[in-house]
Amino acid sequence: MQRQYKLWLLVICCFCGGAWAEGQPPLAQTVKVTTLSTMLANDGLGEWGYAALVEVDGKRILFDTGARPDVVLQNAKELGVDLSTVEDVVISHFHGDHTGGLLTLRRAMSATNPKALSRLHVGAGVTQPRFNLQRQQRNSFIDVASAFRATGGQITEHAGPVQILPGVWFSGPVERKYDESNWNPGLLVQRDGKYVADNVAEDSSLFIPTKEGTIIVTGCGHAGIMNIADAAKQVTKSASLLAVIGGIHLYGKPDPVLVRTAAHLKGLRYLVGGHCTGIEALFRLRELLGLSRNTAVVETVGSSFSLSSGITAGDIAGWVGPDS
């Protein structure tokens, strides 16, 4: 009997623990990312902003909250998405086009569920003052964060990668190994008593490891998608990238930057580029990565990516469908 028990234990360890033997994070089994705010819209309202509902193995996270106070609220209603059951919110960085809907959503959803959208995850430094060239403070998220706490919400600043739900990693601030400069100039921060360019150091993404590769969800990609990709591979201990979803701030970048970026993302199977990615930049990345109209699309309100069926995008994105 003891020998039989040991044999079964060995089988179970080999079957269930092979990935764990080297410390690999748990793999997500079901994933769906639904876009709630970006510029293009088949349904709902488009805006210069970003938000997405991320669903992983029955758990749900709201990633960013759009720009205008009520756009994500209205889009969710039109798309039949119930946010009152979502308790965790991720804010990728302090910019208003990612934080503008937070208070409206928290107040509206908490009327149904007091815990709705009550746990906020942000990168360390998100509330540090930012200044324009006239040295006037321009970080509006400082007041938003204070008002959010007044509703009973909790804010956790993460200085590095952390698993916020099973199979879902929040990157925290990402190491800038490559000088991608994926942010707009004009704002300053104080470091060691000096004013220096604000490179949006807190910019954070979500990493979702799966058996097919890692899924990255990013708001603007101010850390640079090459830096983000390297961080994702390190955190998830996976060399392959399955999908990049969201804004990666390549609009207006010259072609050599796109060529370099595509070379770094070689092997990526899906690209859903919204918000600040840039339409022309996405088309060029599609070509360079060897992807197609089914696997690299312009993100639209209501579009989605799922682990089981890939991309579903609106007609306005020029998507032709997996069976076309």
C-alpha positions in Angstrom: 0.0 0.0 0.0 2.8 2.4 0.9 4.6 1.7 -2.4 1.4 2.3 -4.3 0.8 5.6 -2.5 4.3 6.8 -3.4 3.7 5.8 -7.0 0.5 7.9 -7.1 2.2 10.8 -5.4 4.9 10.7 -8.1 2.4 10.7 -10.9 0.5 13.7 -9.3 3.7 15.7 -8.9 4.7 15.0 -12.5 1.3 15.9 -13.9 0.5 19.0 -11.8 3.8 20.2 -10.5 6.1 20.2 -13.5 5.8 23.9 -14.1 6.0 24.6 -10.4 9.3 22.8 -10.0 11.1 25.7 -11.5 8.9 28.3 -9.9 6.7 29.1 -12.9 3.6 31.1 -12.0 0.2 29.4 -12.3 -1.2 29.5 -15.9 -4.5 31.1 -16.7 -7.0 28.6 -18.2 -9.6 31.1 -19.5 -9.0 34.7 -20.5 -11.1 37.4 -22.1 -10.3 41.1 -22.5 -13.1 43.4 -23.6 -12.4 46.9 -24.7 -14.6 49.6 -23.0 -12.8 52.8 -24.0 -10.6 53.7 -27.0 -11.0 56.0 -30.0 -12.9 53.8 -32.5 -16.3 52.4 -31.8 -18.8 50.2 -33.6 -21.0 50.4 -30.5 -20.9 52.8 -27.7 -18.8 56.0 -27.6 -15.2 56.5 -28.8 -12.8 58.8 -27.0 -9.1 59.5 -26.6 -8.8 57.2 -23.6 -8.5 53.6 -22.6 -10.3 51.0 -20.5 -10.8 47.2 -20.7 -12.5 44.5 -18.7 -10.1 41.6 -18.0 -11.6 38.3 -17.1 -9.3 35.4 -16.0 -10.6 32.1 -14.7 -13.8 33.6 -13.3 -12.1 36.7 -11.8 -12.6 40.2 -13.2 -10.5 43.3 -13.2 -11.2 46.7 -14.7 -8.0 48.0 -16.4 -8.1 51.8 -16.6 -11.2 53.9 -16.7 -11.3 56.0 -19.8 -11.0 59.8 -20.1 -14.5 61.4 -19.8 -16.4 60.7 -16.5 -19.3 58.7 -18.0 -18.0 57.1 -21.2 -17.0 53.7 -19.7 -20.2 53.7 -17.7 -22.3 54.3 -20.8 -20.3 51.9 -23.0 -20.6 49.1 -20.4 -24.3 49.6 -20.3 -24.6 49.5 -24.1 -22.4 46.4 -24.3 -24.3 44.6 -21.5 -21.2 44.5 -19.2 -22.0 44.5 -15.5 -19.2 46.2 -13.6 -20.9 46.0 -10.2 -19.4 42.6 -9.6 -15.8 43.8 -10.3 -13.9 44.7 -7.1 -10.4 45.2 -8.5 -9.3 48.2 -10.6 -5.9 48.8 -12.2 -4.7 52.2 -13.1 -1.8 52.0 -15.5 -0.5 55.6 -14.9 -1.7 59.0 -13.8 -2.8 60.5 -17.1 -6.4 61.7 -17.2 -7.3 59.7 -20.3 -6.9 56.5 -18.1 -8.3 57.8 -14.8 -11.2 60.1 -15.8 -14.0 57.6 -15.2 -12.8 56.2 -11.9 -15.0 58.2 -9.5 -18.1 58.0 -11.6 -17.8 54.3 -11.9 -17.0 53.7 -8.3 -20.0 55.8 -7.1 -22.4 54.3 -9.6 -21.4 50.6 -9.0 -21.1 50.9 -5.2 -24.8 51.8 -5.1 -25.4 48.2 -6.1 -22.4 46.6 -4.4 -20.4 48.5 -1.8 -17.3 46.5 -2.7 -17.6 47.3 -6.4 -14.4 48.8 -7.8 -13.1 49.3 -4.2 -9.6 47.9 -4.6 -7.3 50.1 -6.7 -3.8 48.9 -7.8 -1.3 51.5 -9.0 2.4 51.7 -9.7 4.6 53.3 -7.0 4.9 57.1 -7.6 1.6 57.6 -9.4 0.6 60.4 -7.0 3.9 62.3 -7.1 3.5 65.9 -8.3 4.1 66.7 -11.9 4.8 70.2 -13.2 4.5 72.0 -16.5 7.3 74.2 -17.7 6.0 77.1 -15.6 6.4 74.8 -12.5 2.6 74.5 -12.0 1.4 71.2 -10.6 -0.4 69.1 -13.2 -1.1 65.7 -11.6 -4.9 65.6 -11.4 -4.8 62.0 -10.1 -3.7 63.3 -6.6 -7.2 64.7 -6.1 -8.9 61.7 -7.8 -7.1 59.4 -5.4 -8.2 61.4 -2.4 -11.8 61.4 -3.5 -11.6 57.7 -4.2 -10.5 57.0 -0.7 -13.4 59.1 0.6 -15.8 56.6 -1.0 -14.2 53.9 1.1 -11.9 52.7 -1.7 -8.4 51.3 -0.9 -5.3 52.1 -3.0 -2.3 49.9 -3.0 0.9 51.2 -4.6 3.2 48.4 -6.0 6.9 49.0 -6.5 7.4 45.8 -8.5 5.6 42.9 -10.0 2.8 41.3 -7.8 0.2 38.7 -8.4 -3.0 40.5 -7.7 -5.3 37.6 -8.6 -4.5 34.0 -9.4 -2.9 34.0 -12.8 -2.8 37.8 -13.1 0.3 39.8 -12.5 0.5 43.6 -12.1 3.9 44.7 -13.4 4.5 47.7 -11.3 7.1 50.2 -12.6 9.0 48.5 -15.4 12.8 48.6 -15.8 13.8 50.9 -18.8 16.5 48.8 -20.4 15.8 50.2 -23.8 15.5 53.9 -24.4 12.1 53.9 -26.2 11.0 57.4 -25.0 7.3 56.4 -25.5 5.8 59.4 -23.8 4.9 63.0 -24.7 7.4 65.7 -23.5 6.3 68.8 -21.5 5.9 67.7 -17.9 8.6 67.6 -15.2 9.1 65.8 -11.9 11.5 66.7 -9.1 14.4 64.3 -8.4 17.2 65.1 -6.0 16.1 68.7 -5.9 16.1 69.2 -9.7 13.3 69.3 -12.3 13.8 66.5 -14.9 11.6 65.2 -17.7 8.7 63.1 -16.5 9.0 59.7 -18.1 5.9 58.3 -16.4 8.0 56.0 -14.3 5.0 54.4 -12.7 3.6 53.1 -16.0 2.4 49.5 -15.3 0.8 46.7 -17.3 -0.9 43.3 -16.7 0.8 40.0 -17.5 -1.3 36.9 -17.8 0.7 33.7 -18.4 -1.0 30.9 -20.3 0.1 27.6 -21.8 0.2 29.3 -25.2 2.3 32.3 -24.0 1.9 35.5 -22.0 -0.8 38.0 -22.6 0.1 41.7 -22.0 -2.6 44.3 -21.4 -1.2 47.9 -21.4 -2.8 51.3 -21.2 -0.2 53.5 -23.1 3.0 51.5 -22.9 4.9 54.6 -21.7 7.6 52.2 -20.3 8.1 51.0 -23.9 6.7 47.8 -25.3 10.1 46.2 -25.6 10.8 46.9 -22.0 7.3 45.7 -21.0 7.8 42.5 -23.1 11.1 41.7 -21.4 9.5 42.3 -18.0 6.6 40.0 -18.9 8.9 37.2 -19.9 10.9 37.6 -16.7 7.8 37.7 -14.4 6.0 34.8 -16.1 9.1 32.8 -16.9 7.8 32.3 -20.4 9.8 33.1 -23.5 6.8 33.4 -25.8 4.3 36.2 -26.1 0.8 35.3 -27.1 -0.9 38.7 -27.3 -0.4 42.4 -26.7 -3.6 44.3 -26.1 -4.0 48.1 -25.6 -2.1 51.2 -26.3 1.7 51.1 -27.0 2.3 54.8 -27.9 3.9 54.3 -31.3 1.8 56.8 -33.3 4.1 59.3 -35.0 7.2 57.1 -34.5 9.5 56.8 -37.5 9.8 53.5 -39.4 13.2 52.5 -37.9 11.5 52.5 -34.4 8.7 50.2 -35.7 11.2 47.9 -37.3 13.2 47.6 -34.1 10.1 47.1 -32.1 8.8 44.3 -34.4 12.1 42.6 -34.3 11.9 42.5 -30.5 8.4 41.2 -30.5 9.1 38.4 -33.0 6.9 35.5 -32.4 3.9 37.5 -31.1 0.7 35.9 -32.3 -1.9 38.5 -31.7 -1.8 42.3 -31.6 -4.9 44.4 -30.6 -3.6 47.9 -30.8 -5.8 50.7 -29.5 -5.6 54.2 -28.1 -2.1 55.7 -28.7 -0.8 52.8 -30.8 -1.5 54.6 -34.0 -3.4 53.1 -36.9 -0.5 53.4 -39.4 1.9 52.1 -36.8 -0.3 49.1 -36.3 -0.5 48.3 -40.0 3.2 48.5 -40.2 3.7 46.2 -37.2 1.3 43.8 -38.7 3.4 43.6 -41.9 6.7 43.4 -40.0 5.4 40.7 -37.6 3.9 38.6 -40.4 0.4 38.9 -38.9 -2.9 39.2 -40.8 -6.2 41.1 -40.6 -7.4 38.4 -38.3 -4.5 38.5 -35.9 -3.5 42.2 -35.8 -6.3 44.7 -35.6 -7.2 48.2 -34.6 -8.9 48.0 -31.3 -12.5 49.3 -31.0 -15.0 49.7 -28.2 -16.6 46.3 -27.8 -13.8 44.4 -29.4 -12.4 41.5 -27.5 -9.6 38.9 -27.3 -10.1 35.5 -25.7 -7.8 32.6 -25.1 -10.2 30.2 -26.7 -11.2 32.1 -29.9 -8.7 34.9 -30.5 -9.8 38.3 -31.6 -13.3 39.5 -32.2 -13.3 43.1 -33.6 -15.8 45.5 -35.0 -16.4 46.1 -38.7 -14.9 49.6 -38.4 -11.5 48.1 -37.6 -11.5 46.4 -41.0 -11.5 43.0 -39.3 -12.5 40.1 -41.6 -13.1 37.3 -39.1 -11.3 34.1 -38.4 -13.3 32.1 -41.1 -13.0 34.7 -43.9 
